């Protein structure tokens, strides 16, 4: 169908692979970072900071519902991808996350 996009469901990890408060990069064609809050919720965003070229899956911090890029301290809302402080002004793309049993999937 013209004008439609197909979403792909990608296995990311098991729930035991990512500790609360940690992030990881999900392998695949599209670079995605998977984050787990201290409360155990999973969120997925673009892996690259919108302010500078920096992997958020390999090196970032989580504080409540915010993702912090340590390169220049840009902050983003984990739920929406919207920047919450300078120097970032462009939102991160966000992706749906599905947890089935112990398996975590990202829909991209």
C-alpha angles and dihedrals in degrees: 000000000000117000097019129111127211117230117217123210111218127192106235107175143300120279089252093056095068120050121212110274093027136108134203139184115250111221117238147090093292113055108236131172120212117207131191118200124218086257089059098251118142124223131175128208139164107291095228122073111243091224100052137357100275131137109240092189094055099039125015140109130233123214116177104304095343132098114210124202106212094206095078101350095255111168130209135187106247093214099049105018089231116146113249098191143010144305088045116071101162122076123240117241110251129208134204117255123206124193117199113180103309096336120100120203132186119210109214 
